[in-house]
Amino acid sequence: MKKIVLSGTAMLMSLAEAIAGGLNTNTNQSAEYLRNPARDGAIGIDGVYSNPAGVAFLDSGLHVSFNIQSAQQQRNIISTFPAFAYGATNNKNITKKFEGEASAPLVPSLQAAYNWNGWSFQLNTAVTGGGGKCEFAKGLGSFESNVALLNAFGAKSGFLGNGYYADMYMKGRQYYIGITLGAAKKVTDNLSVYLGARALYGNASYKGHVKNIMFMDPNSGKLAKAGAIADTYSEMAEGYQAKLDQLEAAGMGESDNAKQLSEGIAKLKTAEAASRKVGAVTDEDVILDCDQYGWGVAPIIGLDYKINKWNFSTRYEFKTSMKLKNDAVNSKSAANFSALQKFKDGEKVEEDLPALFTVGLQYEVLDNLRLMGGFHLFFDKQANQYKDRQELLGGNTTEYLLGLEWDICKHLQFSIGGHRTHFCNTDEYISDMSYNVSNWDLGTGFGIPVNDRLKFNLSFYKSFYDDYTRSTNDYNNLSATAAALAGAETAKQLKESGMLSGEDKFERNNYAFGIGVNYRF
């Protein structure tokens, strides 16, 4: 008997996407960034991350900045698949909304620099990637579509009725914690250079289940596990066989009644075999319980140049090669799901942080008014992902940034800024398990300089995401499930007929708050 391997199950949610940055990168490292994301050309203590070479132009002494951010995100996937109509809780609708709640309640960061005699010795620690948790209380469409297809195929073949149910849940979290050490040096009064390195520790956890998968029993009209439906067919076949035995014992084995019983027994045994085939992968609950750990190191270089009212900067963060090792206690049934192979115990999963190139500038329009701009290029296609998934991307991620800062008075600053992030998604790359969509971002807030040494920062940040719709005639690679059920030729016919067609519309909504304090000793 051919083993059914369900494809595209959604028992996880990668939290590699954060409120800013490339596919696996956070650029929101401080409350000052949330006030105005265009900080690459600015000179300040937050530049330990965004413009480390420029920090060398700060006054001598120890500069410290401590920040806390809080982010909330709603992730919705509106999925359409014809077989959803038979879901017990779907009210005959073929379109279903799967809602996810993501949050990062408290994300701290620390930047510090000691400037002395033209040198700047720097430290930065922050959540460089990930940074939160996400929960889908009712699962995702990429798993339910598999269950729905099994039901639709069984109903069309006659061994199942039109109806199914599954209890689905998933929760994930991911943190990439980075510690960066480096030094900048003023080469001239106008030029400074920087060299540093970041050590990155990755920690992720994925918990979820798919329980109590049931299908409509055409004999009783009630939901039951596929194995129980197979038992019903077996009992019915035994009853038919007993009657046939009686007829044969009475010398009536060639009667029309006997022939009907023989045909009925054959049909019941076929239905039993088909039900057991489905039950082999659906009767046992699927449990995902996986923790991942890994680390990597990458160098960083930077340059800053000041001339008159202009300041120019650039930096390059090399790719951080990372492999996360799985520590998993999944159920044995998880081996039936191709998407869960990534979470097998002992598996080492490639999750590189991409290289990043930035350019920034700042211009002093007035003594109390500054304009900023920047550009980011994330080399996502060159960052290795599990099973070389990065090759499915259409290109690298780019960001364009613009902002301003206005000193209203001695003790109050106002800033506002934004950026456009463009992801080169493709239908082959994006999935409901992990997705980014291009977006516009706007940040604003206030700086409150108490004196020459102490300053507070308050900020608010909002993202406005594009919608992304993916339509396909092989929804969640269901042709693989269909082929395992009925053979490649039947799967091809189902695909051509449109039975495997489906659509996903991806939506996101995000906002964040930040508070920080800067102090010079």
Residue pairs with C-beta under 8 A, 6 or more apart in sequence:
1 273
1 277
2 277
2 484
3 280
3 281
3 336
3 484
4 277
4 278
4 280
4 281
4 336
4 481
4 484
4 485
5 281
5 336
5 337
5 338
5 480
5 481
5 484
6 143
6 146
6 281
6 336
6 337
6 338
6 481
7 146
7 337
7 338
7 339
7 476
7 477
7 478
7 480
7 481
8 142
8 143
8 145
8 146
8 338
8 339
8 431
8 476
8 477
8 478
9 142
9 143
9 146
9 210
9 286
9 337
9 338
9 339
9 340
10 136
10 139
10 140
10 141
10 142
10 143
10 170
10 339
10 432
10 433
11 143
11 170
11 206
11 208
11 209
11 210
11 286
11 288
11 334
11 337
11 339
11 340
12 170
12 172
12 206
12 208
12 288
12 339
12 343
12 433
13 75
13 100
13 102
13 134
13 135
13 136
13 140
13 170
13 171
13 172
13 206
13 433
13 434
14 172
14 174
14 204
14 433
14 434
15 102
15 130
15 131
15 132
15 133
15 134
15 172
15 173
15 174
15 204
16 23
16 24
16 129
16 130
16 174
16 351
16 434
17 23
17 24
17 434
17 435
17 436
18 25
18 26
18 28
18 71
18 104
18 129
18 130
18 131
18 132
19 26
19 28
19 71
19 73
19 441
19 461
19 463
19 510
19 512
20 26
20 27
20 28
20 33
20 37
20 399
20 419
20 421
20 441
20 463
21 27
21 28
21 129
21 376
21 378
21 399
21 421
22 354
22 356
22 376
22 378
22 380
22 396
22 397
23 354
23 378
23 380
23 383
23 397
23 423
23 436
24 129
24 130
24 176
24 351
24 352
24 353
24 354
24 380
24 383
25 128
25 129
25 353
25 354
25 356
25 378
26 126
26 127
26 128
26 129
26 130
26 131
26 176
27 33
27 37
27 49
27 50
27 376
27 399
28 34
28 37
28 69
28 461
28 512
28 514
29 46
29 49
29 50
29 67
29 109
29 111
29 124
29 126
30 46
30 49
30 65
30 67
30 109
30 111
30 457
30 514
30 516
31 67
31 68
31 69
31 445
31 457
31 458
31 459
31 514
31 515
31 516
32 39
32 44
32 46
32 65
32 67
32 415
32 447
32 457
32 459
32 516
33 39
33 46
33 50
33 443
33 459
33 514
34 69
34 443
34 445
34 459
34 460
34 461
34 512
34 513
34 514
35 405
35 415
35 416
35 417
35 443
35 444
35 445
35 446
35 447
35 457
35 458
35 459
35 514
36 372
36 403
36 404
36 405
36 415
36 416
36 417
36 443
36 444
36 445
37 374
37 401
37 403
37 417
37 418
37 419
37 441
37 443
37 461
38 360
38 372
38 373
38 374
38 401
38 402
38 403
38 417
38 418
38 419
39 46
39 47
39 50
39 51
39 360
39 372
39 374
39 403
40 50
40 51
40 313
40 315
40 358
40 359
40 360
40 361
40 372
40 374
40 376
40 401
41 51
41 54
41 311
41 312
41 313
41 360
41 361
41 362
41 372
41 373
41 374
42 50
42 51
42 54
42 311
42 360
42 362
42 370
42 372
42 405
43 51
43 54
43 55
43 57
43 58
43 304
43 311
43 362
44 55
44 58
44 518
45 55
45 58
45 63
45 64
45 65
45 111
45 112
45 113
45 518
46 65
46 111
47 54
47 55
48 55
48 65
48 111
48 112
48 113
48 122
48 123
48 124
48 180
49 111
49 124
49 126
49 180
50 358
50 360
51 302
51 304
51 313
51 315
51 360
52 120
52 122
52 182
52 184
52 194
52 196
52 300
52 302
52 315
53 184
53 192
53 193
53 194
53 302
53 303
53 304
53 313
53 315
54 184
54 192
54 304
54 311
54 313
55 63
55 113
55 115
55 120
55 122
55 184
55 194
56 115
56 118
56 119
56 120
56 184
56 185
56 186
56 192
56 194
56 304
57 186
57 192
57 304
57 306
58 113
58 115
58 120
59 115
59 520
60 115
60 116
60 117
61 114
61 115
61 520
61 521
62 112
62 113
62 114
62 520
62 521
63 111
63 112
63 113
63 114
63 115
63 518
63 519
63 520
63 521
64 110
64 111
64 112
64 518
64 519
64 520
64 521
65 110
65 111
65 112
65 516
65 517
65 518
65 519
66 108
66 109
66 110
66 516
66 517
67 108
67 109
67 110
67 111
67 457
67 514
67 515
67 516
67 517
68 106
68 107
68 108
68 109
68 514
68 515
68 516
69 104
69 106
69 107
69 109
69 512
69 513
69 514
70 104
70 105
70 106
70 107
70 512
70 513
70 514
71 103
71 104
71 107
71 131
71 132
71 510
71 511
71 512
71 513
72 102
72 103
72 510
72 511
72 512
73 101
73 102
73 103
73 132
73 134
73 508
73 509
73 510
74 99
74 100
74 101
74 102
74 507
74 508
74 509
74 510
75 99
75 100
75 101
75 102
75 134
75 507
75 508
76 97
76 98
76 99
76 100
76 506
76 507
76 508
77 97
77 98
77 100
77 140
77 141
77 432
77 504
77 505
77 506
77 507
78 95
78 96
78 97
78 98
78 504
78 505
78 507
79 95
79 96
79 97
79 98
79 140
79 141
79 144
79 145
79 432
79 502
79 503
79 504
79 505
80 94
80 95
80 96
80 502
80 503
80 504
81 94
81 141
81 145
81 148
81 475
81 502
81 503
82 94
82 152
82 499
82 501
82 502
83 94
83 145
83 148
83 149
83 151
83 152
84 90
84 93
84 94
84 95
84 96
84 141
84 144
84 145
84 148
85 92
85 93
85 94
86 92
86 148
86 151
86 152
86 155
86 162
86 163
86 164
86 216
87 96
87 144
87 148
87 163
87 164
87 165
88 163
88 164
88 165
88 223
89 165
90 96
96 141
96 144
98 136
98 138
98 139
98 140
98 141
98 432
99 136
99 137
99 138
100 134
100 135
100 136
101 134
101 135
102 132
102 133
102 134
102 135
103 132
103 133
103 134
104 127
104 131
104 132
104 133
107 126
107 127
107 131
107 132
108 126
109 124
109 125
109 126
109 127
110 123
110 124
110 125
110 126
111 122
111 123
111 124
112 122
112 123
112 124
113 120
113 121
113 122
113 123
114 120
114 121
114 122
115 121
118 185
118 186
119 183
119 184
119 185
119 186
120 183
120 184
120 185
120 192
121 183
122 180
122 181
122 182
122 183
122 184
122 196
123 179
123 180
123 181
124 178
124 179
124 180
124 198
125 177
125 178
125 179
125 180
126 177
126 178
127 175
127 176
127 177
127 178
128 176
128 177
128 178
128 198
128 200
128 353
129 174
129 175
129 176
129 178
129 200
129 202
129 353
130 173
130 174
130 175
130 176
130 202
130 204
131 174
131 175
131 176
132 173
132 174
133 171
133 172
133 173
134 171
134 172
134 173
135 170
135 171
136 168
136 169
136 170
136 171
137 169
138 168
138 169
139 166
139 168
139 169
139 170
139 208
139 210
140 168
140 170
140 432
140 433
141 432
141 476
141 502
141 504
142 339
142 431
142 432
142 433
142 476
143 166
143 168
143 210
144 166
144 168
145 475
145 476
145 478
145 502
146 476
146 478
146 481
147 164
147 166
147 213
147 282
148 164
149 478
149 481
149 482
149 500
150 160
150 164
150 215
150 278
150 282
150 481
150 485
151 160
151 162
151 163
151 164
151 215
151 216
152 499
153 482
153 485
153 486
154 160
154 215
154 274
154 275
154 278
155 161
155 162
155 216
157 274
158 218
158 271
159 218
159 229
159 233
159 270
159 271
159 272
159 274
159 275
160 215
160 216
160 217
160 218
160 226
160 229
160 275
160 278
161 215
161 216
161 217
161 218
161 221
162 216
163 215
163 216
163 223
164 213
164 214
164 215
164 216
164 223
165 212
165 213
165 214
165 223
166 210
166 211
166 212
166 213
166 214
167 209
167 210
167 211
167 212
168 208
168 209
168 210
168 211
169 208
169 209
170 206
170 207
170 208
170 209
170 288
171 206
171 207
171 208
172 204
172 205
172 206
172 207
172 208
173 204
173 205
174 202
174 203
174 204
174 205
175 202
175 203
175 204
176 200
176 201
176 202
176 203
176 353
177 200
177 201
177 202
177 203
178 198
178 199
178 200
178 201
179 198
179 199
180 196
180 197
180 198
180 199
180 300
181 196
181 197
182 194
182 195
182 196
182 197
182 300
183 194
183 195
183 196
184 192
184 193
184 194
184 302
184 304
185 192
185 193
185 194
186 192
187 193
190 305
190 306
190 307
191 303
191 304
191 305
191 306
192 303
192 304
192 305
193 301
193 302
193 303
193 304
194 300
194 301
194 302
194 303
194 304
194 315
195 299
195 300
195 301
195 302
196 299
196 300
196 301
196 302
197 297
197 298
197 299
197 300
198 297
198 298
198 300
198 317
198 320
199 295
199 296
199 297
200 295
200 296
200 297
200 298
200 320
200 322
200 353
201 293
201 294
201 295
202 292
202 293
202 294
202 295
202 296
202 322
202 324
202 351
203 291
203 292
203 293
204 291
204 292
204 324
205 290
205 291
205 292
206 288
206 289
206 290
206 291
206 292
206 343
207 288
207 289
208 287
208 288
209 285
209 286
209 287
209 288
210 285
210 286
211 285
211 286
212 225
212 285
213 225
213 226
213 282
213 283
214 223
214 224
214 225
215 223
215 224
215 225
215 226
215 229
215 278
215 282
216 222
216 223
217 223
217 224
217 228
217 229
217 232
219 229
219 232
219 233
219 236
220 232
224 232
225 279
225 282
225 283
226 275
226 276
226 278
226 279
226 282
226 283
227 275
227 276
227 279
227 283
229 275
229 279
230 271
230 272
230 273
230 275
230 276
230 279
233 268
233 269
233 271
233 272
233 275
234 268
234 272
236 268
237 264
237 265
237 268
237 269
237 272
240 261
240 264
240 265
240 268
241 261
241 265
243 261
244 253
244 258
244 261
244 262
244 265
247 253
247 255
247 257
247 258
247 261
248 258
252 258
277 485
278 485
281 333
281 336
284 331
284 332
284 333
285 331
285 333
286 331
286 333
286 334
286 336
286 337
286 340
287 330
287 331
287 333
287 334
288 328
288 330
288 331
288 334
288 340
288 343
289 328
289 329
289 330
290 326
290 327
290 328
290 329
290 330
290 343
290 345
291 326
291 327
291 328
292 324
292 325
292 326
292 327
292 349
293 324
293 325
293 327
294 322
294 323
294 324
294 325
294 348
294 351
295 322
296 320
296 321
296 322
296 352
296 353
297 320
298 317
298 318
298 319
298 320
298 321
298 353
298 355
299 318
300 315
300 316
300 317
300 318
301 315
301 316
302 313
302 314
302 315
302 316
303 313
303 314
303 315
304 311
304 312
304 313
305 311
305 312
305 313
306 312
309 363
309 364
309 365
310 361
310 362
310 363
311 361
311 362
311 363
312 359
312 360
312 361
313 358
313 359
313 360
313 361
314 357
314 358
314 359
314 360
315 356
315 357
315 358
316 355
316 356
316 357
316 358
317 355
317 356
317 357
318 355
319 352
319 353
319 354
319 355
319 379
319 382
319 383
320 352
320 353
321 352
321 384
322 350
322 351
322 352
322 353
323 348
323 349
323 350
323 351
324 348
324 349
324 351
325 346
325 347
325 348
325 349
326 343
326 344
326 345
326 346
326 347
326 348
326 349
327 345
328 343
328 344
328 345
328 346
328 347
329 345
330 340
330 343
330 344
330 345
334 340
334 343
335 341
335 344
338 480
339 433
341 347
342 349
342 386
342 387
349 386
350 384
350 385
350 386
351 385
351 386
352 383
352 384
352 385
353 383
354 378
354 379
354 380
354 382
354 383
354 396
354 397
355 378
355 379
355 382
355 383
356 376
356 377
356 378
356 379
357 376
357 377
357 379
358 374
358 375
358 376
358 377
359 374
359 375
360 372
360 373
360 374
360 375
360 401
361 372
361 373
361 374
362 370
362 371
362 372
363 370
363 371
363 372
364 370
365 371
367 407
368 406
368 407
368 408
369 404
369 405
369 406
369 407
370 404
370 405
370 406
371 403
371 404
372 401
372 402
372 403
372 404
372 405
372 417
373 401
373 402
373 403
374 399
374 400
374 401
374 402
374 419
375 398
375 399
375 400
375 401
376 397
376 398
376 399
376 401
377 396
377 397
377 398
378 396
378 397
378 398
378 399
379 396
380 390
380 393
380 396
380 397
380 424
381 390
381 391
381 393
381 395
381 396
382 390
382 396
383 390
384 390
389 429
392 426
392 428
392 429
393 424
393 425
393 426
393 429
394 424
394 425
394 426
394 429
395 424
396 424
397 421
397 422
397 423
397 424
398 421
398 422
399 419
399 420
399 421
399 422
400 419
400 420
401 417
401 418
401 419
402 417
402 418
402 419
403 415
403 416
403 417
403 418
403 443
404 415
404 416
404 417
405 413
405 414
405 415
405 447
406 413
406 414
406 415
407 413
408 414
410 449
411 448
411 449
411 450
412 446
412 447
412 448
412 449
413 446
413 447
413 448
413 449
414 444
414 445
414 446
414 447
415 443
415 444
415 445
415 446
415 447
416 442
416 443
416 444
417 442
417 443
417 444
418 440
418 441
418 442
418 443
419 440
419 441
420 438
420 439
420 440
420 441
421 438
421 439
421 440
421 441
422 438
423 436
423 437
423 438
425 435
425 436
425 437
425 438
425 468
427 470
427 471
427 472
430 436
430 468
430 470
430 506
432 504
432 506
435 468
435 506
437 465
437 466
437 467
437 468
437 506
437 508
438 465
438 466
438 468
439 463
439 464
439 465
439 466
439 508
440 463
440 464
441 461
441 462
441 463
441 464
442 461
442 462
442 464
443 459
443 460
443 461
443 462
444 459
444 460
445 457
445 458
445 459
445 460
445 514
446 457
446 458
446 459
447 455
447 456
447 457
448 455
448 456
448 457
448 458
449 455
450 456
452 520
453 519
453 520
453 521
454 517
454 518
454 519
455 517
455 518
455 519
456 515
456 516
456 517
456 518
457 514
457 515
457 516
457 517
457 518
458 514
458 515
459 513
459 514
459 515
459 516
460 511
460 512
460 513
460 514
461 511
461 512
461 513
461 514
462 510
462 511
462 512
463 508
463 509
463 510
463 511
465 507
465 508
465 509
465 510
467 505
467 506
467 507
468 505
468 506
469 503
469 504
469 505
469 506
470 503
470 504
470 505
470 506
471 501
471 502
471 503
472 501
472 502
472 503
473 495
473 496
473 498
473 500
473 501
474 495
474 500
474 501
475 500
475 501
475 502
475 503
476 502
478 500
478 502
479 491
479 492
479 494
479 495
479 500
480 491
482 490
482 491
482 494
482 495
482 500
483 490
483 491
485 491
494 500
